[in-house]
Amino acid sequence: MIRVHNGKERVRARLLRLTAMVGATALAAVAVVAPADAAAPAPAAVIAPAAASAQMVSFDQQMITLINGARVKAGVGALTEAKGLTSLAVWWSNQMSNGATSYNLAHNPNAWTMVTQYGASNRTSWGENVAWSSSTATTAQQIFTAYMNSPGHKANILSSSFHYVGMGTVGGTHGLFNTTEFTDKVEAGQAVAPAPVTTTVVNNGDFIRDVVGPAVYVVVGGAPVYVSSWAPFGGVKRVKLVTDVTFKKLRQYPADGTFIRTPGSGAVYRIAGGAPLYVSSWAPFGGPKPVLNVDPAAVAKAGQAGWYSHLRWQPADNTLIKGGSAPKIYRVMGGKATWLTSWSLVGGPKPFTVVDPKAITLAGSNTFYAHLAK
């Protein structure tokens, strides 16, 4: 329900619990909120920060896609994501996930005023949907369906009063929490540049999503490396929507010789045989080289199936590597680097990748060097 308050429209909400059935699986105790009569919004309060869980980026991008698909079908314009609104949505989902509401689903009581501190000081209308599921495996489609089955949430999603959206979903030991913020206006520079309808132009460093799937990737060495959180990249970035044909033409693994870095730890790796081999020093490479940031989870979960399958845990068999300027060439078999005593063993000279010598000599000695076996 849209109400007039101090000359400005706003939408408030009340808790509604429901159980949604998806196929044969019960989505237990999905909690959502619907517009209702409201008291005046409380003034913004300082709430002690909680340990933040990573935003579920791909989930949130799919939610925005689902919402905009429904809006286009209903004849209202698509929403544009706003950076500040997304930051506020992630913050509130973390507040619920970390116990600020005793792990109960609740609206942010200060959202009406807080959006002004998150890039929407010019807003005249606002809305908020929140949802909870006991399972962090719940999909965006399931939460979206639950919202659309609730008249109040559906009204927010399809409201022509709203033009901007912020989306924040986190998961933890108490389940999955989603917060969706809506406003009619945001300040200049807040809007995340809309992705092209589709594109066939993909460059290293681009954030992309295949039109047929929800996952977001960053392109490194010509390959898509999964992004589970925006945090390592300094916040929400523009995501290019690419055709399925274009996505399938990308490399399975980054090109050999590509340097990648995991922000936070600052660890640098060089790709060899599809796997990240740790770089302890730039000296073997003649000095610093350009690097591309990747989600640390992509390295930690390298070799897993599905979204994490674009990095190997260890180099592919028959990958040839050389430790800096040392003359020895090594062939990787079963994850272990063995000295190649003669080119005749591989049918003559072949391309090789120069790596940090310590990646070979310290193979298997700790987490950084686990991408080659002893």
C-alpha positions in Angstrom: 0.0 0.0 0.0 1.3 3.4 -0.9 0.6 6.1 1.7 1.3 9.8 1.9 3.5 10.8 4.8 5.0 14.3 5.2 4.3 14.9 1.5 6.2 11.9 0.4 5.0 8.5 -0.7 6.3 5.4 1.1 5.6 1.7 1.4 5.7 -0.1 4.7 5.4 -3.8 5.4 4.1 -6.5 7.7 5.4 -10.0 8.2 3.6 -12.8 6.4 4.7 -16.4 6.7 3.9 -19.1 4.1 5.1 -22.4 2.8 5.7 -22.7 -0.9 5.8 -26.0 -2.7 8.3 -26.2 -5.5 7.9 -29.5 -7.4 8.0 -32.2 -4.8 10.1 -30.2 -2.4 8.7 -28.1 0.3 10.4 -24.7 0.8 9.9 -24.7 4.5 8.8 -21.6 6.3 9.6 -19.1 3.6 8.9 -15.8 5.2 8.0 -12.8 3.1 6.5 -9.3 3.7 3.5 -7.5 2.3 2.5 -3.8 2.4 0.2 -2.8 5.2 -0.7 0.1 7.4 2.3 1.8 8.9 3.4 4.0 11.7 5.8 6.8 10.9 9.3 5.5 10.2 11.8 5.6 13.0 14.8 7.8 12.7 18.0 6.2 11.5 19.9 4.5 14.3 23.4 3.3 14.6 23.4 -0.5 14.8 26.5 -2.3 15.8 28.1 -4.0 12.8 28.0 -7.8 12.6 30.4 -10.1 10.9 29.3 -9.9 7.3 28.6 -12.9 5.1 29.4 -12.6 1.4 26.7 -11.4 -0.9 25.3 -14.2 -3.1 26.0 -12.3 -6.3 24.7 -14.8 -8.8 21.5 -15.3 -6.8 20.9 -11.6 -6.7 21.6 -11.0 -10.4 19.1 -13.8 -11.2 16.5 -12.1 -8.9 16.9 -8.8 -10.7 16.5 -10.6 -14.0 13.4 -12.4 -12.8 11.9 -9.2 -11.5 12.6 -7.3 -14.7 11.2 -10.1 -16.8 7.9 -9.9 -14.8 7.9 -6.1 -15.1 8.4 -6.1 -18.9 5.6 -8.7 -19.2 3.3 -6.5 -17.1 4.1 -3.4 -19.3 6.1 -1.5 -16.7 9.7 -0.5 -17.2 12.6 -2.6 -16.0 14.3 -1.5 -12.8 17.9 -0.3 -12.7 20.2 -1.6 -10.0 21.6 1.1 -7.7 24.9 0.5 -5.9 23.8 2.1 -2.6 20.5 0.3 -2.5 22.3 -3.0 -3.0 24.8 -2.2 -0.2 21.9 -1.4 2.1 20.1 -4.6 1.2 23.2 -6.7 1.8 23.7 -4.9 5.1 20.2 -5.6 6.3 20.2 -9.2 5.2 23.4 -9.6 7.3 21.8 -7.9 10.3 19.1 -10.6 10.2 21.5 -13.4 9.5 23.8 -12.4 12.3 21.1 -12.1 15.0 20.2 -8.4 15.2 16.6 -9.5 14.8 17.1 -12.7 16.9 17.3 -14.4 13.5 13.7 -13.5 12.8 12.6 -12.1 9.5 11.9 -8.4 9.9 11.9 -5.2 8.0 14.7 -2.6 8.5 12.8 -0.2 10.7 15.1 2.7 9.6 15.1 1.9 5.9 13.0 4.9 4.9 15.7 7.3 6.3 18.7 5.1 5.7 18.2 5.0 1.9 19.0 8.7 2.0 22.5 7.7 3.3 22.8 5.1 0.6 22.5 7.2 -2.5 18.8 7.9 -2.5 18.5 11.2 -0.7 16.1 12.4 -3.4 13.7 9.5 -3.1 10.0 10.2 -2.7 8.8 6.6 -2.6 10.3 3.5 -1.2 9.4 -0.2 -0.8 11.1 -3.3 0.7 10.5 -7.0 0.4 12.3 -9.4 2.7 12.4 -13.2 2.6 13.9 -16.0 4.6 14.4 -19.7 3.9 15.7 -22.4 6.2 17.9 -23.7 3.4 20.7 -21.9 1.8 20.2 -24.1 -1.3 17.0 -22.3 -2.0 17.0 -20.9 -5.5 16.3 -17.4 -6.7 13.3 -18.7 -8.7 11.8 -20.2 -5.5 12.1 -16.9 -3.6 10.8 -15.0 -6.6 7.8 -17.4 -6.9 7.0 -16.9 -3.2 7.1 -13.2 -3.7 4.8 -13.3 -6.7 2.4 -15.5 -4.9 2.0 -12.8 -2.3 -0.2 -9.9 -3.4 1.8 -7.3 -1.4 5.2 -8.4 -2.7 3.9 -8.7 -6.2 2.6 -5.1 -6.0 6.1 -3.9 -5.0 7.7 -5.8 -7.8 5.4 -4.5 -10.4 4.9 -1.0 -9.1 5.3 1.7 -11.7 6.3 4.1 -8.9 9.7 2.3 -8.6 12.6 2.7 -11.0 15.6 1.5 -9.0 16.3 -1.7 -7.1 18.9 -2.9 -4.6 19.3 -6.7 -4.0 21.1 -8.3 -1.1 21.0 -12.0 -0.3 23.3 -13.8 2.2 23.4 -17.3 3.6 24.5 -18.6 7.0 23.8 -21.2 9.7 20.3 -19.7 10.2 19.3 -20.0 6.6 19.0 -17.6 3.6 17.9 -14.0 4.0 17.0 -11.8 1.0 16.3 -8.1 1.1 15.0 -6.1 -1.9 14.9 -2.3 -1.8 12.9 -0.2 -4.2 13.0 3.6 -4.8 11.7 6.0 -7.4 14.9 8.0 -7.5 18.6 7.8 -6.8 21.5 10.3 -6.9 23.7 10.7 -9.9 26.3 8.0 -10.2 24.3 5.4 -8.2 22.9 3.5 -11.1 24.7 0.4 -12.2 25.1 0.8 -15.9 22.6 -1.6 -17.6 24.1 -4.5 -19.4 23.6 -4.7 -23.1 20.6 -6.9 -24.2 23.2 -9.3 -25.4 26.8 -8.9 -26.6 29.3 -11.0 -28.5 32.3 -8.8 -27.4 34.0 -10.2 -24.3 37.3 -8.9 -22.9 39.6 -9.9 -20.1 38.3 -8.2 -16.9 34.7 -8.1 -18.0 32.0 -9.4 -15.7 29.6 -11.5 -17.7 26.5 -13.7 -17.4 25.3 -16.2 -19.9 21.7 -15.4 -20.9 20.7 -19.0 -20.1 22.1 -19.1 -16.6 22.3 -17.1 -13.3 26.0 -17.4 -12.6 28.3 -14.3 -12.9 31.9 -14.7 -14.0 34.9 -12.5 -14.5 36.9 -13.2 -17.7 40.5 -14.0 -17.2 42.8 -15.4 -19.8 39.9 -15.8 -22.1 38.0 -18.0 -19.7 35.0 -17.3 -17.3 36.0 -17.6 -13.7 33.1 -17.8 -11.2 32.2 -14.8 -9.0 30.5 -15.8 -5.7 30.8 -12.3 -4.1 31.3 -8.7 -5.2 33.4 -8.0 -2.1 36.8 -8.9 -3.7 36.1 -6.5 -6.5 35.2 -3.5 -4.3 31.5 -3.6 -4.8 28.9 -4.1 -7.4 30.1 -4.0 -11.0 28.5 -3.8 -14.4 27.6 -7.3 -15.7 27.5 -7.9 -19.5 24.8 -10.3 -20.7 26.4 -12.5 -23.3 24.8 -14.9 -25.8 24.9 -18.5 -25.1 26.9 -19.1 -28.3 29.5 -16.5 -27.2 29.8 -18.0 -23.7 30.3 -21.5 -25.1 33.1 -20.2 -27.3 35.1 -19.0 -24.3 38.1 -21.0 -23.2 37.4 -23.7 -20.6 40.4 -22.6 -18.6 42.5 -19.4 -18.5 45.3 -19.3 -21.0 48.7 -20.6 -19.8 50.8 -17.7 -18.5 47.8 -15.6 -17.2 48.5 -13.9 -13.9 45.7 -13.8 -11.4 45.4 -12.3 -7.9 43.0 -13.0 -5.0 42.3 -9.6 -3.3 42.5 -9.6 0.5 45.4 -12.0 0.7 47.0 -10.4 -2.3 48.2 -13.9 -3.4 49.3 -14.0 -7.0 49.2 -17.1 -9.2 50.3 -18.0 -12.7 48.1 -20.3 -14.8 49.7 -23.4 -16.1 47.7 -26.3 -17.5 44.5 -24.6 -16.3 45.7 -24.5 -12.6 46.9 -21.6 -10.5 50.5 -22.0 -9.4 51.6 -19.6 -6.6 54.0 -16.7 -7.3 56.1 -15.8 -4.3 58.2 -13.2 -6.2 58.1 -11.3 -9.5 61.9 -11.9 -10.0 61.5 -15.1 -12.1 59.3 -13.1 -14.5 61.6 -10.0 -14.9 59.5 -7.8 -12.6 55.8 -7.1 -11.9 53.3 -8.1 -14.6 49.6 -7.2 -15.2 47.2 -9.3 -13.0 43.5 -9.8 -13.0 41.5 -10.1 -9.8 39.5 -13.3 -9.2 37.2 -14.3 -6.4 39.3 -16.2 -3.7 36.7 -18.9 -3.6 37.4 -19.6 -7.3 40.9 -20.6 -6.3 40.0 -22.4 -3.1 37.3 -24.4 -4.9 39.2 -24.9 -8.1 38.5 -28.2 -9.8 35.0 -28.6 -8.4 32.1 -29.3 -10.7 29.7 -26.7 -12.1 30.5 -23.0 -11.7 34.0 -23.7 -10.3 35.0 -25.9 -13.2 36.9 -23.2 -15.0 40.1 -23.6 -12.9 41.8 -26.9 -12.3 43.1 -27.8 -8.9 46.4 -29.1 -10.5 47.7 -28.7 -14.0 46.5 -31.1 -16.7 48.6 -34.1 -17.5 51.5 -33.3 -19.9 51.6 -29.6 -19.0 55.2 -28.5 -19.3 56.6 -25.9 -16.9 60.0 -24.4 -16.1 61.1 -22.8 -12.8 62.3 -19.3 -13.7 65.7 -19.2 -15.5 66.7 -22.7 -14.4 67.3 -25.0 -17.5 65.2 -27.9 -16.3 61.8 -28.5 -18.0 59.2 -30.4 -16.0 56.2 -32.4 -17.1 53.2 -32.6 -14.9 51.6 -36.0 -14.5 49.0 -36.8 -11.9 49.6 -33.4 -10.4 53.3 -34.0 -9.9 56.1 -32.2 -11.7 58.8 -34.6 -13.0 62.0 -33.5 -14.7 61.8 -34.0 -18.4 65.3 -35.4 -19.2 64.8 -35.3 -23.0 62.4 -33.7 -25.4 62.2 -37.0 -27.2 60.0 -38.2 -24.4 57.3 -35.8 -25.7 58.0 -36.0 -29.4 60.3 -33.0 -29.6 60.3 -29.4 -28.2 57.0 -28.1 -27.0 55.7 -24.9 -25.5 56.2 -24.5 -21.7 55.1 -22.0 -19.1 57.7 -20.3 -16.8 56.6 -20.5 -13.2 58.0 -19.5 -9.8 60.7 -22.1 -9.0 59.3 -22.4 -5.5 56.0 -23.7 -7.0 58.1 -26.8 -7.9 60.5 -27.1 -5.0 57.8 -26.5 -2.4 55.1 -28.4 -4.1 52.5 -29.7 -1.6 54.2 -28.0 1.4 51.3 -25.7 2.3 48.0 -24.2 1.0 49.6 -21.8 -1.5 51.7 -24.6 -3.0 49.0 -27.3 -3.0 48.4 -26.9 -6.7 51.3 -29.2 -7.4 51.8 -32.5 -5.6 55.0 -33.6 -3.8 
